Amino acid sequence: MREKFVYVEGESDKIFLTILNEVKNLGLKDSNIINCGSKDKLSEEAESIKGNLKAKDIYIVFDSDNQTKETKIQEIKKQLQENTKQEHRLNDE
């Protein structure tokens, strides 16, 4: 299975995803959860090619679009469940 990379906007998002990864067994390596910052050029580029990155198991979670925490959780679930061959998926528990 390919490694998954997740780019997050802030340190709080990285902490949240790290905890979620441990609790839900998402199979992410801590070093693959990358805080790129909202003003970072990488975040702008990543946002513009989000669809292409998902095809390569690279997931992006930004809260700059004013999503609530619950909306972000749903977005993560949706992204991880889109590939039905994934070994680790979030469950609605």
N, CA, C and O atoms as a CHARMM CRD file, in Angstrom:
* protein
*
  372
    1    1 MET  N      0.84200  -1.17800   0.00000 PROA 1      0.00000
    2    1 MET  CA     0.00000   0.00000   0.00000 PROA 1      0.00000
    3    1 MET  C      0.89100   1.24500   0.00000 PROA 1      0.00000
    4    1 MET  O      1.92100   1.28900   0.67300 PROA 1      0.00000
    5    2 ARG  N      0.47800   2.24200  -0.75800 PROA 2      0.00000
    6    2 ARG  CA     1.23000   3.49400  -0.82400 PROA 2      0.00000
    7    2 ARG  C      1.07500   4.27800   0.47500 PROA 2      0.00000
    8    2 ARG  O      0.07000   4.15800   1.17600 PROA 2      0.00000
    9    3 GLU  N      2.09000   5.08200   0.78000 PROA 3      0.00000
   10    3 GLU  CA     2.01200   5.95500   1.94900 PROA 3      0.00000
   11    3 GLU  C      1.06500   7.10200   1.66700 PROA 3      0.00000
   12    3 GLU  O      0.98200   7.58200   0.53600 PROA 3      0.00000
   13    4 LYS  N      0.35100   7.54200   2.69000 PROA 4      0.00000
   14    4 LYS  CA    -0.53900   8.69400   2.57700 PROA 4      0.00000
   15    4 LYS  C      0.15500   9.90100   3.18600 PROA 4      0.00000
   16    4 LYS  O      0.80300   9.79100   4.22700 PROA 4      0.00000
   17    5 PHE  N      0.02200  11.04900   2.54100 PROA 5      0.00000
   18    5 PHE  CA     0.52400  12.31200   3.05100 PROA 5      0.00000
   19    5 PHE  C     -0.66600  13.23200   3.25300 PROA 5      0.00000
   20    5 PHE  O     -1.55100  13.30900   2.40100 PROA 5      0.00000
   21    6 VAL  N     -0.68700  13.93000   4.38000 PROA 6      0.00000
   22    6 VAL  CA    -1.77100  14.86200   4.66200 PROA 6      0.00000
   23    6 VAL  C     -1.15300  16.21100   4.99900 PROA 6      0.00000
   24    6 VAL  O     -0.34000  16.32000   5.91700 PROA 6      0.00000
   25    7 TYR  N     -1.54600  17.23700   4.25000 PROA 7      0.00000
   26    7 TYR  CA    -1.09300  18.59400   4.50400 PROA 7      0.00000
   27    7 TYR  C     -2.19400  19.33000   5.24400 PROA 7      0.00000
   28    7 TYR  O     -3.33600  19.37300   4.78700 PROA 7      0.00000
   29    8 VAL  N     -1.85100  19.91400   6.39400 PROA 8      0.00000
   30    8 VAL  CA    -2.82400  20.65900   7.18600 PROA 8      0.00000
   31    8 VAL  C     -2.38700  22.11100   7.29200 PROA 8      0.00000
   32    8 VAL  O     -1.22100  22.44700   7.08400 PROA 8      0.00000
   33    9 GLU  N     -3.35300  22.96400   7.62100 PROA 9      0.00000
   34    9 GLU  CA    -3.08500  24.39900   7.60400 PROA 9      0.00000
   35    9 GLU  C     -2.39700  24.90900   8.86200 PROA 9      0.00000
   36    9 GLU  O     -1.59400  25.83800   8.77800 PROA 9      0.00000
   37   10 GLY  N     -2.67800  24.34600   9.99600 PROA 10     0.00000
   38   10 GLY  CA    -2.11800  24.88200  11.23100 PROA 10     0.00000
   39   10 GLY  C     -1.69500  23.78700  12.19300 PROA 10     0.00000
   40   10 GLY  O     -1.99300  22.60900  11.99500 PROA 10     0.00000
   41   11 GLU  N     -0.99200  24.20400  13.24300 PROA 11     0.00000
   42   11 GLU  CA    -0.51300  23.24300  14.23900 PROA 11     0.00000
   43   11 GLU  C     -1.67100  22.54900  14.94600 PROA 11     0.00000
   44   11 GLU  O     -1.58100  21.36000  15.25300 PROA 11     0.00000
   45   12 SER  N     -2.76000  23.27600  15.20800 PROA 12     0.00000
   46   12 SER  CA    -3.91000  22.64800  15.87600 PROA 12     0.00000
   47   12 SER  C     -4.53000  21.56800  14.99000 PROA 12     0.00000
   48   12 SER  O     -4.97300  20.53500  15.49300 PROA 12     0.00000
   49   13 ASP  N     -4.56300  21.79800  13.68000 PROA 13     0.00000
   50   13 ASP  CA    -5.07000  20.78100  12.75100 PROA 13     0.00000
   51   13 ASP  C     -4.16600  19.55300  12.74600 PROA 13     0.00000
   52   13 ASP  O     -4.64300  18.42100  12.66200 PROA 13     0.00000
   53   14 LYS  N     -2.86400  19.78200  12.83500 PROA 14     0.00000
   54   14 LYS  CA    -1.91900  18.66000  12.85700 PROA 14     0.00000
   55   14 LYS  C     -2.11100  17.83200  14.12300 PROA 14     0.00000
   56   14 LYS  O     -2.10900  16.60200  14.07000 PROA 14     0.00000
   57   15 ILE  N     -2.27500  18.50000  15.25300 PROA 15     0.00000
   58   15 ILE  CA    -2.50100  17.79500  16.51900 PROA 15     0.00000
   59   15 ILE  C     -3.79400  17.00100  16.44800 PROA 15     0.00000
   60   15 ILE  O     -3.83500  15.83500  16.84100 PROA 15     0.00000
   61   16 PHE  N     -4.85700  17.63500  15.94300 PROA 16     0.00000
   62   16 PHE  CA    -6.15400  16.96500  15.81900 PROA 16     0.00000
   63   16 PHE  C     -6.03800  15.71400  14.94700 PROA 16     0.00000
   64   16 PHE  O     -6.52500  14.64800  15.32600 PROA 16     0.00000
   65   17 LEU  N     -5.40300  15.83500  13.79600 PROA 17     0.00000
   66   17 LEU  CA    -5.28700  14.70100  12.88200 PROA 17     0.00000
   67   17 LEU  C     -4.37800  13.61700  13.45600 PROA 17     0.00000
   68   17 LEU  O     -4.62200  12.43100  13.23700 PROA 17     0.00000
   69   18 THR  N     -3.34300  14.00500  14.18100 PROA 18     0.00000
   70   18 THR  CA    -2.46100  13.02900  14.81900 PROA 18     0.00000
   71   18 THR  C     -3.23100  12.19800  15.83300 PROA 18     0.00000
   72   18 THR  O     -3.07600  10.97800  15.88800 PROA 18     0.00000
   73   19 ILE  N     -4.06200  12.85800  16.63700 PROA 19     0.00000
   74   19 ILE  CA    -4.88600  12.14400  17.61900 PROA 19     0.00000
   75   19 ILE  C     -5.90700  11.26900  16.91000 PROA 19     0.00000
   76   19 ILE  O     -6.09100  10.10900  17.28100 PROA 19     0.00000
   77   20 LEU  N     -6.57100  11.80600  15.89900 PROA 20     0.00000
   78   20 LEU  CA    -7.55400  11.03700  15.13200 PROA 20     0.00000
   79   20 LEU  C     -6.89100   9.81300  14.49000 PROA 20     0.00000
   80   20 LEU  O     -7.48500   8.73600  14.44200 PROA 20     0.00000
   81   21 ASN  N     -5.69100   9.98000  14.01200 PROA 21     0.00000
   82   21 ASN  CA    -4.93800   8.88500  13.41300 PROA 21     0.00000
   83   21 ASN  C     -4.71200   7.76500  14.42800 PROA 21     0.00000
   84   21 ASN  O     -4.85900   6.58800  14.10000 PROA 21     0.00000
   85   22 GLU  N     -4.35600   8.13300  15.65700 PROA 22     0.00000
   86   22 GLU  CA    -4.12700   7.13500  16.70000 PROA 22     0.00000
   87   22 GLU  C     -5.42100   6.44000  17.10000 PROA 22     0.00000
   88   22 GLU  O     -5.45300   5.21800  17.24900 PROA 22     0.00000
   89   23 VAL  N     -6.48600   7.21400  17.27500 PROA 23     0.00000
   90   23 VAL  CA    -7.76200   6.66700  17.73800 PROA 23     0.00000
   91   23 VAL  C     -8.41700   5.79700  16.67400 PROA 23     0.00000
   92   23 VAL  O     -8.93600   4.72400  16.98100 PROA 23     0.00000
   93   24 LYS  N     -8.39600   6.24700  15.43700 PROA 24     0.00000
   94   24 LYS  CA    -9.10500   5.56100  14.35300 PROA 24     0.00000
   95   24 LYS  C     -8.21600   4.65800  13.50600 PROA 24     0.00000
   96   24 LYS  O     -8.69000   4.06100  12.53900 PROA 24     0.00000
   97   25 ASN  N     -6.93600   4.54900  13.85400 PROA 25     0.00000
   98   25 ASN  CA    -6.03700   3.67500  13.09100 PROA 25     0.00000
   99   25 ASN  C     -6.05700   3.97400  11.59600 PROA 25     0.00000
  100   25 ASN  O     -6.30800   3.08300  10.78500 PROA 25     0.00000
  101   26 LEU  N     -5.79800   5.21000  11.23800 PROA 26     0.00000
  102   26 LEU  CA    -5.83100   5.61200   9.83100 PROA 26     0.00000
  103   26 LEU  C     -4.61300   5.12800   9.04600 PROA 26     0.00000
  104   26 LEU  O     -4.61700   5.14800   7.81500 PROA 26     0.00000
  105   27 GLY  N     -3.59400   4.70500   9.74200 PROA 27     0.00000
  106   27 GLY  CA    -2.40500   4.21300   9.05300 PROA 27     0.00000
  107   27 GLY  C     -1.48600   5.30600   8.55000 PROA 27     0.00000
  108   27 GLY  O     -0.68600   5.07200   7.64400 PROA 27     0.00000
  109   28 LEU  N     -1.58700   6.50500   9.12700 PROA 28     0.00000
  110   28 LEU  CA    -0.70900   7.60700   8.72400 PROA 28     0.00000
  111   28 LEU  C      0.54200   7.61200   9.59200 PROA 28     0.00000
  112   28 LEU  O      0.46300   7.40100  10.80200 PROA 28     0.00000
  113   29 LYS  N      1.69000   7.85200   8.97800 PROA 29     0.00000
  114   29 LYS  CA     2.90000   8.05800   9.76200 PROA 29     0.00000
  115   29 LYS  C      2.88100   9.51100  10.23500 PROA 29     0.00000
  116   29 LYS  O      2.50400  10.41400   9.48900 PROA 29     0.00000
  117   30 ASP  N      3.29700   9.72300  11.49800 PROA 30     0.00000
  118   30 ASP  CA     3.31000  11.08800  12.03100 PROA 30     0.00000
  119   30 ASP  C      4.11400  12.03300  11.14500 PROA 30     0.00000
  120   30 ASP  O      3.75600  13.20100  10.99300 PROA 30     0.00000
  121   31 SER  N      5.18700  11.53600  10.56900 PROA 31     0.00000
  122   31 SER  CA     6.02500  12.38800   9.71400 PROA 31     0.00000
  123   31 SER  C      5.33500  12.74200   8.39700 PROA 31     0.00000
  124   31 SER  O      5.79400  13.63300   7.68200 PROA 31     0.00000
  125   32 ASN  N      4.23800  12.05600   8.06900 PROA 32     0.00000
  126   32 ASN  CA     3.50300  12.34300   6.83500 PROA 32     0.00000
  127   32 ASN  C      2.32900  13.28800   7.05100 PROA 32     0.00000
  128   32 ASN  O      1.58600  13.57700   6.11300 PROA 32     0.00000
  129   33 ILE  N      2.15600  13.77500   8.28000 PROA 33     0.00000
  130   33 ILE  CA     1.16000  14.80900   8.56500 PROA 33     0.00000
  131   33 ILE  C      1.94400  16.11500   8.61000 PROA 33     0.00000
  132   33 ILE  O      2.69900  16.36200   9.55100 PROA 33     0.00000
  133   34 ILE  N      1.76400  16.94000   7.60100 PROA 34     0.00000
  134   34 ILE  CA     2.63500  18.09600   7.40300 PROA 34     0.00000
  135   34 ILE  C      1.85600  19.39500   7.57000 PROA 34     0.00000
  136   34 ILE  O      0.84400  19.62000   6.90600 PROA 34     0.00000
  137   35 ASN  N      2.34800  20.24600   8.47200 PROA 35     0.00000
  138   35 ASN  CA     1.76200  21.56500   8.68700 PROA 35     0.00000
  139   35 ASN  C      2.44000  22.52700   7.72200 PROA 35     0.00000
  140   35 ASN  O      3.61900  22.84300   7.87900 PROA 35     0.00000
  141   36 CYS  N      1.69400  22.99400   6.72500 PROA 36     0.00000
  142   36 CYS  CA     2.31400  23.87600   5.73700 PROA 36     0.00000
  143   36 CYS  C      1.92300  25.33800   5.92500 PROA 36     0.00000
  144   36 CYS  O      2.45500  26.20100   5.22600 PROA 36     0.00000
  145   37 GLY  N      1.01400  25.64400   6.84200 PROA 37     0.00000
  146   37 GLY  CA     0.66200  27.02600   7.10400 PROA 37     0.00000
  147   37 GLY  C     -0.22700  27.62600   6.03900 PROA 37     0.00000
  148   37 GLY  O     -0.11300  27.28400   4.86200 PROA 37     0.00000
  149   38 SER  N     -1.11400  28.52000   6.44400 PROA 38     0.00000
  150   38 SER  CA    -2.10600  29.06300   5.51300 PROA 38     0.00000
  151   38 SER  C     -1.51100  30.03200   4.49900 PROA 38     0.00000
  152   38 SER  O     -2.07400  30.20100   3.41800 PROA 38     0.00000
  153   39 LYS  N     -0.40600  30.66200   4.81300 PROA 39     0.00000
  154   39 LYS  CA     0.20100  31.63500   3.89500 PROA 39     0.00000
  155   39 LYS  C      1.30800  31.01000   3.05300 PROA 39     0.00000
  156   39 LYS  O      1.93800  31.68500   2.23900 PROA 39     0.00000
  157   40 ASP  N      1.53300  29.73900   3.25300 PROA 40     0.00000
  158   40 ASP  CA     2.59900  29.02100   2.56600 PROA 40     0.00000
  159   40 ASP  C      2.26700  28.84900   1.08300 PROA 40     0.00000
  160   40 ASP  O      1.12500  28.55500   0.73200 PROA 40     0.00000
  161   41 LYS  N      3.24600  29.02900   0.23100 PROA 41     0.00000
  162   41 LYS  CA     3.03100  28.84900  -1.21200 PROA 41     0.00000
  163   41 LYS  C      2.58600  27.42400  -1.51700 PROA 41     0.00000
  164   41 LYS  O      1.78800  27.19600  -2.42500 PROA 41     0.00000
  165   42 LEU  N      3.11000  26.46700  -0.75100 PROA 42     0.00000
  166   42 LEU  CA     2.73100  25.07200  -0.94600 PROA 42     0.00000
  167   42 LEU  C      1.24100  24.87900  -0.72900 PROA 42     0.00000
  168   42 LEU  O      0.60400  24.12600  -1.46600 PROA 42     0.00000
  169   43 SER  N      0.67500  25.54500   0.26800 PROA 43     0.00000
  170   43 SER  CA    -0.75900  25.37800   0.53400 PROA 43     0.00000
  171   43 SER  C     -1.59200  25.91900  -0.61600 PROA 43     0.00000
  172   43 SER  O     -2.62200  25.33800  -0.95700 PROA 43     0.00000
  173   44 GLU  N     -1.16500  27.02400  -1.22100 PROA 44     0.00000
  174   44 GLU  CA    -1.89100  27.58300  -2.36500 PROA 44     0.00000
  175   44 GLU  C     -1.84000  26.62700  -3.55700 PROA 44     0.00000
  176   44 GLU  O     -2.85100  26.39400  -4.21900 PROA 44     0.00000
  177   45 GLU  N     -0.66500  26.08300  -3.82000 PROA 45     0.00000
  178   45 GLU  CA    -0.52300  25.14400  -4.92800 PROA 45     0.00000
  179   45 GLU  C     -1.31800  23.87100  -4.66400 PROA 45     0.00000
  180   45 GLU  O     -1.98200  23.34500  -5.55700 PROA 45     0.00000
  181   46 ALA  N     -1.24300  23.38700  -3.43700 PROA 46     0.00000
  182   46 ALA  CA    -1.93900  22.14900  -3.08800 PROA 46     0.00000
  183   46 ALA  C     -3.44400  22.31200  -3.22000 PROA 46     0.00000
  184   46 ALA  O     -4.12800  21.40800  -3.70100 PROA 46     0.00000
  185   47 GLU  N     -3.96100  23.45300  -2.79900 PROA 47     0.00000
  186   47 GLU  CA    -5.40400  23.69100  -2.89900 PROA 47     0.00000
  187   47 GLU  C     -5.84500  23.67200  -4.35900 PROA 47     0.00000
  188   47 GLU  O     -6.93500  23.19500  -4.67700 PROA 47     0.00000
  189   48 SER  N     -5.00300  24.18600  -5.23900 PROA 48     0.00000
  190   48 SER  CA    -5.38000  24.26400  -6.65100 PROA 48     0.00000
  191   48 SER  C     -5.33100  22.90900  -7.36300 PROA 48     0.00000
  192   48 SER  O     -5.94900  22.74000  -8.41400 PROA 48     0.00000
  193   49 ILE  N     -4.61100  21.96100  -6.80700 PROA 49     0.00000
  194   49 ILE  CA    -4.52600  20.64100  -7.45100 PROA 49     0.00000
  195   49 ILE  C     -5.02800  19.52800  -6.52800 PROA 49     0.00000
  196   49 ILE  O     -4.58100  18.38500  -6.61600 PROA 49     0.00000
  197   50 LYS  N     -5.94900  19.87800  -5.65700 PROA 50     0.00000
  198   50 LYS  CA    -6.45700  18.95100  -4.64100 PROA 50     0.00000
  199   50 LYS  C     -6.93300  17.62000  -5.23600 PROA 50     0.00000
  200   50 LYS  O     -6.60000  16.55700  -4.71000 PROA 50     0.00000
  201   51 GLY  N     -7.69100  17.66700  -6.30100 PROA 51     0.00000
  202   51 GLY  CA    -8.21900  16.44800  -6.90700 PROA 51     0.00000
  203   51 GLY  C     -7.13400  15.50800  -7.39600 PROA 51     0.00000
  204   51 GLY  O     -7.22000  14.29500  -7.20400 PROA 51     0.00000
  205   52 ASN  N     -6.11700  16.06700  -8.02600 PROA 52     0.00000
  206   52 ASN  CA    -5.01700  15.23600  -8.52600 PROA 52     0.00000
  207   52 ASN  C     -4.22900  14.60100  -7.38900 PROA 52     0.00000
  208   52 ASN  O     -3.76600  13.46600  -7.50300 PROA 52     0.00000
  209   53 LEU  N     -4.08100  15.33600  -6.29700 PROA 53     0.00000
  210   53 LEU  CA    -3.32300  14.80600  -5.17300 PROA 53     0.00000
  211   53 LEU  C     -4.04300  13.64400  -4.50500 PROA 53     0.00000
  212   53 LEU  O     -3.40500  12.68100  -4.07900 PROA 53     0.00000
  213   54 LYS  N     -5.38200  13.72700  -4.40700 PROA 54     0.00000
  214   54 LYS  CA    -6.13900  12.64800  -3.77300 PROA 54     0.00000
  215   54 LYS  C     -5.92000  11.33000  -4.50300 PROA 54     0.00000
  216   54 LYS  O     -5.91200  10.27000  -3.87800 PROA 54     0.00000
  217   55 ALA  N     -5.74500  11.38400  -5.79800 PROA 55     0.00000
  218   55 ALA  CA    -5.51500  10.17000  -6.57900 PROA 55     0.00000
  219   55 ALA  C     -4.19500   9.50600  -6.20800 PROA 55     0.00000
  220   55 ALA  O     -3.99800   8.31800  -6.46600 PROA 55     0.00000
  221   56 LYS  N     -3.30100  10.26400  -5.60900 PROA 56     0.00000
  222   56 LYS  CA    -2.00000   9.73200  -5.20800 PROA 56     0.00000
  223   56 LYS  C     -1.92100   9.53700  -3.69800 PROA 56     0.00000
  224   56 LYS  O     -0.82700   9.46500  -3.14000 PROA 56     0.00000
  225   57 ASP  N     -3.08400   9.45000  -3.02800 PROA 57     0.00000
  226   57 ASP  CA    -3.15900   9.26700  -1.57300 PROA 57     0.00000
  227   57 ASP  C     -2.52500  10.42000  -0.80700 PROA 57     0.00000
  228   57 ASP  O     -1.92700  10.21400   0.24900 PROA 57     0.00000
  229   58 ILE  N     -2.65500  11.62400  -1.33300 PROA 58     0.00000
  230   58 ILE  CA    -2.22500  12.82300  -0.62500 PROA 58     0.00000
  231   58 ILE  C     -3.48900  13.60600  -0.31100 PROA 58     0.00000
  232   58 ILE  O     -4.21900  13.99900  -1.22100 PROA 58     0.00000
  233   59 TYR  N     -3.75100  13.83200   0.95800 PROA 59     0.00000
  234   59 TYR  CA    -4.98700  14.47600   1.38800 PROA 59     0.00000
  235   59 TYR  C     -4.67600  15.83500   1.99300 PROA 59     0.00000
  236   59 TYR  O     -3.66300  16.00700   2.67100 PROA 59     0.00000
  237   60 ILE  N     -5.55100  16.79500   1.74600 PROA 60     0.00000
  238   60 ILE  CA    -5.34000  18.16300   2.20100 PROA 60     0.00000
  239   60 ILE  C     -6.53100  18.59400   3.03600 PROA 60     0.00000
  240   60 ILE  O     -7.68100  18.44600   2.62300 PROA 60     0.00000
  241   61 VAL  N     -6.24600  19.12900   4.21500 PROA 61     0.00000
  242   61 VAL  CA    -7.30700  19.62000   5.08000 PROA 61     0.00000
  243   61 VAL  C     -6.96700  21.05800   5.44100 PROA 61     0.00000
  244   61 VAL  O     -6.01000  21.30800   6.17400 PROA 61     0.00000
  245   62 PHE  N     -7.74700  22.00400   4.92900 PROA 62     0.00000
  246   62 PHE  CA    -7.55300  23.41400   5.24200 PROA 62     0.00000
  247   62 PHE  C     -8.82300  23.95100   5.87600 PROA 62     0.00000
  248   62 PHE  O     -9.92500  23.59800   5.45400 PROA 62     0.00000
  249   63 ASP  N     -8.68200  24.79700   6.88300 PROA 63     0.00000
  250   63 ASP  CA    -9.87500  25.40300   7.46200 PROA 63     0.00000
  251   63 ASP  C    -10.03200  26.85500   7.03000 PROA 63     0.00000
  252   63 ASP  O    -10.81400  27.59400   7.62600 PROA 63     0.00000
  253   64 SER  N     -9.30600  27.26700   6.01200 PROA 64     0.00000
  254   64 SER  CA    -9.40800  28.64100   5.53600 PROA 64     0.00000
  255   64 SER  C    -10.75500  28.92100   4.87400 PROA 64     0.00000
  256   64 SER  O    -11.11700  30.07700   4.65100 PROA 64     0.00000
  257   65 ASP  N    -11.49000  27.86000   4.56300 PROA 65     0.00000
  258   65 ASP  CA   -12.81400  28.06600   3.98500 PROA 65     0.00000
  259   65 ASP  C    -13.89100  28.09000   5.06700 PROA 65     0.00000
  260   65 ASP  O    -15.07000  27.88000   4.78600 PROA 65     0.00000
  261   66 ASN  N    -13.47400  28.34900   6.30800 PROA 66     0.00000
  262   66 ASN  CA   -14.37300  28.52500   7.45300 PROA 66     0.00000
  263   66 ASN  C    -15.22500  27.29800   7.74700 PROA 66     0.00000
  264   66 ASN  O    -16.38700  27.43000   8.13100 PROA 66     0.00000
  265   67 GLN  N    -14.66800  26.12200   7.57500 PROA 67     0.00000
  266   67 GLN  CA   -15.38900  24.90800   7.91900 PROA 67     0.00000
  267   67 GLN  C    -15.40600  24.74200   9.43600 PROA 67     0.00000
  268   67 GLN  O    -14.47100  25.13700  10.13200 PROA 67     0.00000
  269   68 THR  N    -16.48200  24.15400   9.92600 PROA 68     0.00000
  270   68 THR  CA   -16.52600  23.81400  11.34200 PROA 68     0.00000
  271   68 THR  C    -15.73200  22.53500  11.54900 PROA 68     0.00000
  272   68 THR  O    -15.38000  21.84800  10.58900 PROA 68     0.00000
  273   69 LYS  N    -15.45200  22.22100  12.80800 PROA 69     0.00000
  274   69 LYS  CA   -14.70700  21.00200  13.10400 PROA 69     0.00000
  275   69 LYS  C    -15.43700  19.77800  12.55900 PROA 69     0.00000
  276   69 LYS  O    -14.80800  18.88600  11.99000 PROA 69     0.00000
  277   70 GLU  N    -16.74700  19.72700  12.72400 PROA 70     0.00000
  278   70 GLU  CA   -17.53000  18.58500  12.24400 PROA 70     0.00000
  279   70 GLU  C    -17.45300  18.47600  10.72200 PROA 70     0.00000
  280   70 GLU  O    -17.36700  17.37300  10.18100 PROA 70     0.00000
  281   71 THR  N    -17.48300  19.60400  10.03800 PROA 71     0.00000
  282   71 THR  CA   -17.37300  19.58700   8.57800 PROA 71     0.00000
  283   71 THR  C    -16.00800  19.06300   8.15400 PROA 71     0.00000
  284   71 THR  O    -15.90700  18.30800   7.18700 PROA 71     0.00000
  285   72 LYS  N    -14.95200  19.45900   8.87400 PROA 72     0.00000
  286   72 LYS  CA   -13.61600  18.96700   8.55100 PROA 72     0.00000
  287   72 LYS  C    -13.53500  17.46200   8.75700 PROA 72     0.00000
  288   72 LYS  O    -12.93200  16.75700   7.94800 PROA 72     0.00000
  289   73 ILE  N    -14.13500  16.96400   9.83100 PROA 73     0.00000
  290   73 ILE  CA   -14.13400  15.52400  10.08800 PROA 73     0.00000
  291   73 ILE  C    -14.83600  14.80400   8.94800 PROA 73     0.00000
  292   73 ILE  O    -14.35300  13.77900   8.46700 PROA 73     0.00000
  293   74 GLN  N    -15.97500  15.33400   8.51300 PROA 74     0.00000
  294   74 GLN  CA   -16.70600  14.71800   7.40800 PROA 74     0.00000
  295   74 GLN  C    -15.88700  14.74600   6.11900 PROA 74     0.00000
  296   74 GLN  O    -15.91500  13.78900   5.34500 PROA 74     0.00000
  297   75 GLU  N    -15.15500  15.84100   5.88700 PROA 75     0.00000
  298   75 GLU  CA   -14.31000  15.94000   4.69300 PROA 75     0.00000
  299   75 GLU  C    -13.20400  14.88700   4.72400 PROA 75     0.00000
  300   75 GLU  O    -12.91800  14.25200   3.70900 PROA 75     0.00000
  301   76 ILE  N    -12.58200  14.70200   5.89400 PROA 76     0.00000
  302   76 ILE  CA   -11.54200  13.68300   6.03300 PROA 76     0.00000
  303   76 ILE  C    -12.13200  12.30100   5.77400 PROA 76     0.00000
  304   76 ILE  O    -11.55500  11.50100   5.03800 PROA 76     0.00000
  305   77 LYS  N    -13.28700  12.02400   6.38400 PROA 77     0.00000
  306   77 LYS  CA   -13.94300  10.72900   6.17900 PROA 77     0.00000
  307   77 LYS  C    -14.22700  10.49900   4.70000 PROA 77     0.00000
  308   77 LYS  O    -13.96300   9.42200   4.16600 PROA 77     0.00000
  309   78 LYS  N    -14.76600  11.52100   4.04800 PROA 78     0.00000
  310   78 LYS  CA   -15.11300  11.39900   2.63000 PROA 78     0.00000
  311   78 LYS  C    -13.87600  11.10600   1.79200 PROA 78     0.00000
  312   78 LYS  O    -13.89400  10.22900   0.92800 PROA 78     0.00000
  313   79 GLN  N    -12.79800  11.84900   2.05400 PROA 79     0.00000
  314   79 GLN  CA   -11.57500  11.65600   1.28200 PROA 79     0.00000
  315   79 GLN  C    -10.99300  10.26900   1.50000 PROA 79     0.00000
  316   79 GLN  O    -10.53500   9.63000   0.55200 PROA 79     0.00000
  317   80 LEU  N    -11.00800   9.80000   2.74100 PROA 80     0.00000
  318   80 LEU  CA   -10.41500   8.50000   3.02400 PROA 80     0.00000
  319   80 LEU  C    -11.28600   7.35300   2.54200 PROA 80     0.00000
  320   80 LEU  O    -10.77300   6.27400   2.24700 PROA 80     0.00000
  321   81 GLN  N    -12.58900   7.56500   2.45600 PROA 81     0.00000
  322   81 GLN  CA   -13.48300   6.49900   2.02800 PROA 81     0.00000
  323   81 GLN  C    -13.66500   6.45100   0.51300 PROA 81     0.00000
  324   81 GLN  O    -14.21700   5.48000  -0.00600 PROA 81     0.00000
  325   82 GLU  N    -13.21400   7.47400  -0.20300 PROA 82     0.00000
  326   82 GLU  CA   -13.35800   7.48200  -1.65500 PROA 82     0.00000
  327   82 GLU  C    -12.61600   6.32300  -2.30000 PROA 82     0.00000
  328   82 GLU  O    -13.05300   5.79100  -3.32000 PROA 82     0.00000
  329   83 ASN  N    -11.51300   5.93600  -1.71500 PROA 83     0.00000
  330   83 ASN  CA   -10.76500   4.79500  -2.23100 PROA 83     0.00000
  331   83 ASN  C    -11.19100   3.57200  -1.43000 PROA 83     0.00000
  332   83 ASN  O    -10.71400   3.36500  -0.31400 PROA 83     0.00000
  333   84 THR  N    -12.08500   2.75900  -1.99100 PROA 84     0.00000
  334   84 THR  CA   -12.63100   1.61500  -1.25900 PROA 84     0.00000
  335   84 THR  C    -11.60700   0.51500  -1.03400 PROA 84     0.00000
  336   84 THR  O    -11.86500  -0.41500  -0.27000 PROA 84     0.00000
  337   85 LYS  N    -10.46600   0.59900  -1.67300 PROA 85     0.00000
  338   85 LYS  CA    -9.42200  -0.40100  -1.46800 PROA 85     0.00000
  339   85 LYS  C     -8.54500  -0.06400  -0.27100 PROA 85     0.00000
  340   85 LYS  O     -7.65400  -0.83800   0.08000 PROA 85     0.00000
  341   86 GLN  N     -8.78700   1.08600   0.36300 PROA 86     0.00000
  342   86 GLN  CA    -7.98700   1.48200   1.51000 PROA 86     0.00000
  343   86 GLN  C     -8.12200   0.45700   2.62700 PROA 86     0.00000
  344   86 GLN  O     -9.21000  -0.05900   2.88100 PROA 86     0.00000
  345   87 GLU  N     -7.02800   0.17300   3.27800 PROA 87     0.00000
  346   87 GLU  CA    -7.02600  -0.77300   4.38000 PROA 87     0.00000
  347   87 GLU  C     -7.62700  -0.14300   5.62800 PROA 87     0.00000
  348   87 GLU  O     -8.31200  -0.82000   6.39500 PROA 87     0.00000
  349   88 HSD  N     -7.37800   1.15000   5.84000 PROA 88     0.00000
  350   88 HSD  CA    -7.86000   1.85500   7.02400 PROA 88     0.00000
  351   88 HSD  C     -8.84000   2.93600   6.60600 PROA 88     0.00000
  352   88 HSD  O     -8.51000   3.81900   5.81400 PROA 88     0.00000
  353   89 ARG  N    -10.04800   2.85800   7.14700 PROA 89     0.00000
  354   89 ARG  CA   -11.05300   3.87900   6.86300 PROA 89     0.00000
  355   89 ARG  C    -11.70700   4.29300   8.16800 PROA 89     0.00000
  356   89 ARG  O    -11.70100   3.53800   9.14000 PROA 89     0.00000
  357   90 LEU  N    -12.26600   5.48300   8.18900 PROA 90     0.00000
  358   90 LEU  CA   -12.99400   5.95800   9.35400 PROA 90     0.00000
  359   90 LEU  C    -14.36700   5.31300   9.39400 PROA 90     0.00000
  360   90 LEU  O    -14.99900   5.11000   8.35800 PROA 90     0.00000
  361   91 ASN  N    -14.81400   4.99800  10.57400 PROA 91     0.00000
  362   91 ASN  CA   -16.15800   4.45700  10.75500 PROA 91     0.00000
  363   91 ASN  C    -17.01500   5.47400  11.47900 PROA 91     0.00000
  364   91 ASN  O    -16.49400   6.31200  12.21600 PROA 91     0.00000
  365   92 ASP  N    -18.30400   5.41400  11.28300 PROA 92     0.00000
  366   92 ASP  CA   -19.22100   6.29700  12.00100 PROA 92     0.00000
  367   92 ASP  C    -19.53000   5.67400  13.35200 PROA 92     0.00000
  368   92 ASP  O    -20.58000   5.05500  13.52700 PROA 92     0.00000
  369   93 GLU  N    -18.63000   5.83200  14.30000 PROA 93     0.00000
  370   93 GLU  CA   -18.82300   5.27600  15.64000 PROA 93     0.00000
  371   93 GLU  C    -19.26000   6.35500  16.58200 PROA 93     0.00000
  372   93 GLU  O    -19.47700   6.09200  17.76500 PROA 93     0.00000
